[in-house]
Amino acid sequence: MENFTFYNPTTIEFGTDKEQTIGQHLAAHGIKKVLLCYGSDRIKRDGLFATVSQRLAEHGVAFVELGGIVSNPLISKVREGVALARAEKVDAILAIGGGSVLDSVKGMAAGVHYAGDVWDLFTGKEGVTTAVPIFAIMTLAATGSEMNCSGVVTNDETKEKFFISAPSLFPKVSIVNPHLMQSVTRDYLVYSAADVIAHCIETYFTAAVHPALQSRIVESVINTIIDSTGTLLEDPANDAARGEFAWAATLALNGLTFSGCAGFSFPNHAIEHSLSALFNVPHGAGLSTVIPAWMKWYHGRNPAQFTRFARQVFGVATPEAGIAALEAWFNKIGTPTRLGQLGIKESDLPAIGENVQMSVQRFGLAEQYTPTVVSEILRHAL
């Protein structure tokens, strides 16, 4: 196991009715006014917005709202949030929603005190030095953004999808009430399952050093996602299964799974970011398409770990059988595994390969994942 420092300052409030505590948490941090960000008006129809508003008022916290944050969040909305947060002189930003809302909020929080265009912080032109405090109430489990310091948005003008990351972007408090996630659609449940699995396997398969303990943690998270997804597809009201799914999603990307690992990368995410940037496909749907294709191309580079995955997750004997089993499971739950299911044609591969180059540069993978290699990988998904 490599030397490492594990740092995660986020407080997780997990369980039924935990959203009722948001006012006291904000007050405890000295917050007097927040920018309240969300996606659709569903939170108003189901009463969550009213609950939060009341809890804020009870603790003397004023708010200004910004809705309309979309899946595959956009830098234009982040810029709007930065301008509103400055104009209203808010003390913090509160995200209510899934990873798209929270990722956008992280960009807003970083941009408030930055003199230039907030997109500079996503391209790496400038680093994040400070951010206004972030709080979250999660209504979807997938990205793990509730307990990490990173976020991803798309530039709607340039069709680039980049990430931001800095210690100041850890949420102060994230509330995870699985019951609030019951209204997640079947499609987004299975897309979320693919996203969580992707967070696990990037390090699991690519790391030069991957201790057995970390492998066991990853396998446990993946098996939990497989089991709980199956339960939720049959019984969406099963809060016990939804709770296991939600906590597994958090653990997949809060730093736990890759502590002590070394020499790893995120090629599946780098490639998928171009699919969602160019074609606006749901992130998880893009990942379930890229993952089996990448595994078919990559497995010979780490046969021992692919064999372990096949045995520990699916009870089969070979890397090829493990890849086939994962792809079959994706097909069974109904998340895409072929580019055609996303409306992407073979003739689109050159454009994808070129667009990916912007992403792999940010991930430090440009030499390995050339346009030719990316096209070769994606041909496995035709």
For each residue, the residues with C-beta under 8 A, 3 or more apart:
1: 4 209 211 213 260
2: 209 260 261 262
3:
4: 1 259 260
5:
6: 255 256 259
7: 167 255
8: 147 148 170 254 255
9: 170 172
10: 146 147 170 171 172 173 174 254
11: 25 172 173 174
12: 146 147 173 174 176 250
13: 18 21 25 173 174 175 176
14: 18 175 176 177 243 246 247
15: 18 176 177 178 243
16: 177 178 179 239
17: 20 177
18: 13 14 15 21 175 176 177
19: 22 48 51 52 55 137 175 177 180
20: 17 51 55
21: 13 18 24 25 55 175
22: 19 25 26 52 55 56 94 135 137 173 175
23: 26 27 55 56 57 58 59 61
24: 21 27 28 55 59
25: 11 13 21 22 28 29 135 172 173
26: 22 23 29 31 34 56 59 61 92 94 135
27: 23 24 30 31 59 60 61
28: 24 25
29: 25 26 92 133 172 173
30: 27 91
31: 26 27 34 61 91 92 133
32: 60 61 62 91
33: 61 62 63 64 88 89 90 91 92
34: 26 31 56 61 62 63 64 90 91 92 93 94 135
35: 63 64 65 66 81 84 85 88 90 92 93 94 108
36: 52 63 64 65 66 94 96
37: 65 66 67 69 81 93 94 95 96 97 101 104 105 108
38: 43 49 65 66 67 69 95 96 97 101
39: 42 43 67 68 69 70 71 97 98 100 101
40: 43 67 68
41: 44 45 67
42: 39 45 46 183
43: 38 39 40 46 48 49 96 97 139
44: 41 48 49 50
45: 41 42
46: 42 43 183
47: 50 51
48: 19 43 44 51 52 96 137 139 180
49: 38 43 44 52 53 96
50: 44 47 53 54
51: 19 20 47 48 54 55
52: 19 22 36 48 49 55 56 94 96 137
53: 49 50 56 57 63
54: 50 51 57 58
55: 19 20 21 22 23 24 51 52 58 59
56: 22 23 26 34 52 53 59 61 62 63
57: 23 53 54 60 61
58: 23 54 55
59: 23 24 26 27 55 56
60: 27 32 57
61: 23 26 27 31 32 33 34 56 57
62: 32 33 34 56
63: 33 34 35 36 53 56 94
64: 33 34 35 36 84 88 90
65: 35 36 37 38
66: 35 36 37 38 69 80 81 84
67: 37 38 39 40 41
68: 39 40 77
69: 37 38 39 66 73 77 97 100 101 104
70: 39 73 74 77 100
71: 39 100 282 283
72: 100 154 161 276 277 280 282 283
73: 69 70 77 78 100 101 103 104 152 153 154
74: 70 77 78 153 154 155 156
75: 78 79 107 118 119 122 153 154 155 156
76: 79 80 156 157
77: 68 69 70 73 74 80 81 104
78: 73 74 75 81 82 104 107 108 111 118 153
79: 75 76 82 83 111 117 118 119
80: 66 76 77 83 84
81: 35 37 66 77 78 84 85 93 104 105 107 108 111
82: 78 79 85 86 107 108 111 112 118
83: 79 80 86 87
84: 35 64 66 80 81 87 88
85: 35 81 82 88 90 93 108 112 132
86: 82 83 89 112
87: 83 84
88: 33 35 64 84 85
89: 33 86
90: 33 34 35 64 85 93 132
91: 30 31 32 33 34 132 133
92: 26 29 31 33 34 35 132 133 134 135 172
93: 34 35 37 81 85 90 105 108 109 132 133 134 135
94: 22 26 34 35 36 37 52 63 105 134 135 136 137
95: 37 38 101 102 104 105 134 135 136 137 171
96: 36 37 38 43 48 49 52 101 136 137 139
97: 37 38 39 43 69 100 101 102 138 139 140
98: 39 101 102 138 139 140 141 142 143
99: 102 103 140 142 143 144 145
100: 39 69 70 71 72 73 97 103 104
101: 37 38 39 69 73 95 96 97 98 104 105
102: 95 97 98 99 105 106 134 136 138 143 145 146 151 171
103: 73 99 100 106 107 143 145 151 152 153
104: 37 69 73 77 78 81 95 100 101 107 108 151 153
105: 37 81 93 94 95 101 102 108 109 134 136 151
106: 102 103 109 110 131 134 145 149 150 151 164 169
107: 75 78 81 82 103 104 110 111 118 121 122 151 153 164
108: 35 37 78 81 82 85 93 104 105 111 112 118
109: 93 105 106 112 131 132 133 134 168 169
110: 106 107 114 118 121 128 130 131 164 166 168 169
111: 78 79 81 82 107 108 114 118 121
112: 82 85 86 108 109 131 132
113: 129 130 131 132
114: 110 111 118 120 121 126 128 129
115:
116: 120 126
117: 79 120
118: 75 78 79 82 107 108 110 111 114 121 122
119: 75 79 122 123 155
120: 114 116 117 123 125 126
121: 107 110 111 114 118 125 126 127 128 164
122: 75 107 118 119 153 155 162 163 164
123: 119 120 160 162 362
124: 127 162 362
125: 120 121
126: 114 116 120 121
127: 121 124 166
128: 110 114 121 131 164 165 166 168 169
129: 113 114 166 168
130: 110 113 168
131: 106 109 110 112 113 128 134 166 168 169
132: 85 90 91 92 93 109 112 113
133: 29 31 91 92 93 109 172
134: 92 93 94 95 102 105 106 109 131 169 170 171 172
135: 22 25 26 34 92 93 94 95 171 172 173 174
136: 94 95 96 102 105 145 146 171 173 174 175
137: 19 22 48 52 94 95 96 174 175 177 180
138: 97 98 102 141 146 174 175 176 177 180 181 246
139: 43 48 96 97 98 180 181 183 184
140: 97 98 99 181 184 188 192
141: 98 138 176 178 181 192 196 242 245 246 249 250
142: 98 99 188 191 192 195 196 249 284
143: 98 99 102 103 146 195 249 253
144: 99 147 148 196 199 249 250 251 252 253 254
145: 99 102 103 106 136 148 150 151 253
146: 10 12 102 136 138 143 171 174 176 250
147: 8 10 12 144 170 171 174 250 253 254
148: 8 144 145 170 253 254 255
149: 106 165 166 167 168 169 170
150: 106 145 163 164 165 169
151: 102 103 104 105 106 107 145 163 164 165 169
152: 73 103 161 162 163 164 273
153: 73 74 75 78 103 104 107 122 161 162 164
154: 72 73 74 75 159 160 161 276 277
155: 74 75 119 122 158 159 160 161 162 277
156: 74 75 76 159
157: 76
158: 155
159: 154 155 156 277 278 355
160: 123 154 155 277 355 358 359
161: 72 152 153 154 155 273 274 276 277 359
162: 122 123 124 152 153 155 273 358 359 362
163: 122 150 151 152 362
164: 106 107 110 121 122 128 150 151 152 153 169
165: 128 149 150 151 169
166: 110 127 128 129 131 149 169
167: 7 149 170
168: 109 110 128 129 130 131 149
169: 106 109 110 128 131 134 149 150 151 164 165 166
170: 8 9 10 134 147 148 149 167
171: 10 95 102 134 135 136 146 147 174
172: 9 10 11 25 29 92 133 134 135
173: 10 11 12 13 22 25 29 135 136
174: 10 11 12 13 135 136 137 138 146 147 171
175: 13 14 18 19 21 22 136 137 138
176: 12 13 14 15 18 138 141 146 246 247 250
177: 14 15 16 17 18 19 137 138 180 181
178: 15 16 141 181 182 239 242 243 245 246
179: 16 182 239 242
180: 19 48 137 138 139 177
181: 138 139 140 141 177 178 184 242 246
182: 178 179 236 237 239 242
183: 42 46 139
184: 139 140 181 188 189 192
185: 188 189
186: 189 190 233 236 334
187: 190 191 282 285 334
188: 140 142 184 185 191 192 282 284
189: 184 185 186 192 193 229 232 233 236
190: 186 187 193 194 229 233 284 288 333 334 335
191: 142 187 188 194 195 282 283 284 285 288 335
192: 140 141 142 184 188 189 195 196 245 249 284
193: 189 190 196 197 225 226 229 245 284 333 335
194: 190 191 197 198 284 285 287 288 291 330 335
195: 142 143 191 192 198 199 249 283 284 287
196: 141 142 144 192 193 199 200 221 222 225 245 248 249 252
197: 193 194 200 201 222 225 287 291 326
198: 194 195 201 202 268 269 272 284 287 291
199: 144 195 196 202 252 253 257
200: 196 197 203 204 218 221 222 252 257
201: 197 198 204 205 218 222 268 291 309
202: 198 199 205 206 264 265 266 267 268 269
203: 200 206 207 210 214 218 257 258 261 264
204: 200 201 207 210 214 215 218 257 305 309
205: 201 202 295 298 302 305 306 309
206: 202 203 263 264 265 266 267 302
207: 203 204 210 258 261 262 263 264
208: 262 263 264
209: 1 2 260 261 262 263
210: 203 204 207 214 215 261 264 305
211: 1 214 215 260 261
212: 215 216
213: 1 216 217 260
214: 203 204 210 211 217 218 257 258 259 260 261
215: 204 210 211 212 218 219 305 308 312
216: 212 213 219 220
217: 213 214 220 221 251 256 257
218: 200 201 203 204 214 215 221 222 257
219: 215 216 222 223 309 312 313
220: 216 217 223 224
221: 196 200 217 218 224 225 248 251 252 257
222: 196 197 200 201 218 219 225 226 313
223: 219 220 226 227 313
224: 220 221 227 228 244 245 248
225: 193 196 197 221 222 228 229 245 248 249
226: 193 222 223 229 230 313 329
227: 223 224 230 231 241 244
228: 224 225 231 232 241 242 244 245 248
229: 189 190 193 225 226 232 233 245 333
230: 226 227 233 234 333
231: 227 228 234 235 238 241
232: 189 228 229 235 236 238 241 242 245
233: 186 189 190 229 230 236 333
234: 230 231
235: 231 232 238 241
236: 182 186 189 232 233
237: 182
238: 231 232 235 241 242
239: 16 178 179 182 242 243
240: 243 244
241: 227 228 231 232 235 238 244 245
242: 141 178 179 181 182 228 232 238 239 245 246
243: 14 15 178 239 240 246 247
244: 224 227 228 240 241 247 248
245: 141 178 192 193 196 224 225 228 229 232 241 242 248 249
246: 14 138 141 176 178 181 242 243 249 250
247: 14 176 243 244 250 251
248: 196 221 224 225 228 244 245 251 252
249: 141 142 143 144 192 195 196 225 245 246 252 253
250: 12 141 144 146 147 176 246 247 253 254
251: 144 217 221 247 248 254 256 257
252: 144 196 199 200 221 248 249 257
253: 143 144 145 147 148 199 249 250 257
254: 8 10 144 147 148 250 251
255: 6 7 8 148 258 259
256: 6 217 251 259
257: 199 200 203 204 214 217 218 221 251 252 253
258: 203 207 214 255 261 264
259: 4 6 214 255 256
260: 1 2 4 209 211 213 214
261: 2 203 207 209 210 211 214 258 264
262: 2 207 208 209
263: 206 207 208 209
264: 202 203 206 207 208 210 258 261
265: 202 206 270 363 364 365
266: 202 206 269 270 363
267: 202 206 270 271 294 298 360 363 365 368 369
268: 198 201 202 271 272 287 290 291 294
269: 198 202 266 272 273 287 363
270: 265 266 267 273 274 356 359 360 362 363 365 369
271: 267 268 274 275 290 294 352 356 359 369 374 377 378
272: 198 268 269 275 276 283 286 287 289 290
273: 152 161 162 269 270 276 277 356 359
274: 161 270 271 277 278 352 355 356 358 359
275: 271 272 278 279 281 286 289 290 342 344 352
276: 72 154 161 272 273 279 280 281 282 283 286
277: 72 154 155 159 160 161 273 274 355
278: 159 274 275 348 351 352 355
279: 275 276 342 343 344 348
280: 72 276
281: 275 276 285 286 342 343 344
282: 71 72 187 188 191 276 285 286
283: 71 72 191 195 272 276 286 287
284: 142 188 190 191 192 193 194 195 198 287 288 335
285: 187 191 194 281 282 288 289 335 336 341 342
286: 272 275 276 281 282 283 289 290 342
287: 194 195 197 198 268 269 272 283 284 290 291
288: 190 191 194 284 285 291 292 330 335 336 337
289: 272 275 285 286 292 293 336 337 338 339 341 342 381
290: 268 271 272 275 286 287 293 294 377 378 381
291: 194 197 198 201 268 287 288 294 295 326 330
292: 288 289 295 296 323 326 327 330 337 380 381
293: 289 290 296 297 377 378 379 380 381
294: 267 268 271 290 291 297 298 377 380
295: 205 291 292 298 299 306 323 326
296: 292 293 299 323 380
297: 293 294 376 377 380
298: 205 267 294 295 301 302
299: 295 296 302 303 306 319 320 323
300: 303
301: 298
302: 205 206 298 299 305 306
303: 299 300 306 307 319
304: 307 308
305: 204 205 210 215 302 308 309
306: 205 295 299 302 303 309 310 319 322 323
307: 303 304 310 311 317 318 319 322
308: 215 304 305 311 312
309: 201 204 205 219 305 306 312 313 314 319 322
310: 306 307 313 314 316 317 318 319 321 322 323 325
311: 307 308 314 315 316 317 322
312: 215 219 308 309
313: 219 222 223 226 309 310 322 325 326
314: 309 310 311 321 322 325 326 329
315: 311
316: 310 311 321 322 325
317: 307 310 311 321
318: 307 310 321 322
319: 299 303 306 307 309 310 322 323
320: 299 323 324
321: 310 314 316 317 318 324 325
322: 306 307 309 310 311 313 314 316 318 319 325 326
323: 292 295 296 299 306 310 319 320 326 327
324: 320 321 327 328
325: 310 313 314 316 321 322 328 329
326: 197 291 292 295 313 314 322 323 329 330
327: 292 323 324 330 331 337
328: 324 325 331 332
329: 226 314 325 326 332 333
330: 194 288 291 292 326 327 333 335 336 337
331: 327 328 334 337
332: 328 329
333: 190 193 229 230 233 329 330
334: 186 187 190 331
335: 190 191 193 194 284 285 288 330
336: 285 288 289 330 341 342
337: 288 289 292 327 330 331 341 381
338: 289 341 342 381 382
339: 289 342 344 345 346 348 378 381 382
340: 343 344 345 382
341: 285 289 336 337 338
342: 275 279 281 285 286 289 336 338 339
343: 279 281 340
344: 275 279 281 339 340 348 352
345: 339 340 348
346: 339 349 379 382
347: 350
348: 278 279 339 344 345 351 352
349: 346 352 353 374 375 378 379
350: 347 353 354 371 375
351: 278 348 354 355
352: 271 274 275 278 344 348 349 355 356 374 375 378
353: 349 350 356 357 370 371 372 374 375 378
354: 350 351 357 371
355: 159 160 274 277 278 351 352 358 359
356: 270 271 273 274 352 353 359 360 369 371 374
357: 353 354 360 361 366 370 371
358: 160 162 274 355 361 362
359: 160 161 162 270 271 273 274 355 356 362 363
360: 267 270 356 357 363 364 365 366 368 369
361: 357 358 364 365 366
362: 123 124 162 163 270 358 359
363: 265 266 267 269 270 359 360
364: 265 360 361
365: 265 267 270 360 361 368 369
366: 357 360 361 369 370
367: 370
368: 267 360 365 373
369: 267 270 271 356 360 365 366 373 374
370: 353 357 366 367 373 374
371: 350 353 354 356 357 374 375
372: 353 375 376
373: 368 369 370 376 377
374: 271 349 352 353 356 369 370 371 377 378
375: 349 350 352 353 371 372 378 379
376: 297 372 373 379
377: 271 290 293 294 297 373 374 380 381
378: 271 290 293 339 349 352 353 374 375 381 382
379: 293 346 349 375 376 382
380: 292 293 294 296 297 377
381: 289 290 292 293 337 338 339 377 378
382: 338 339 340 346 378 379
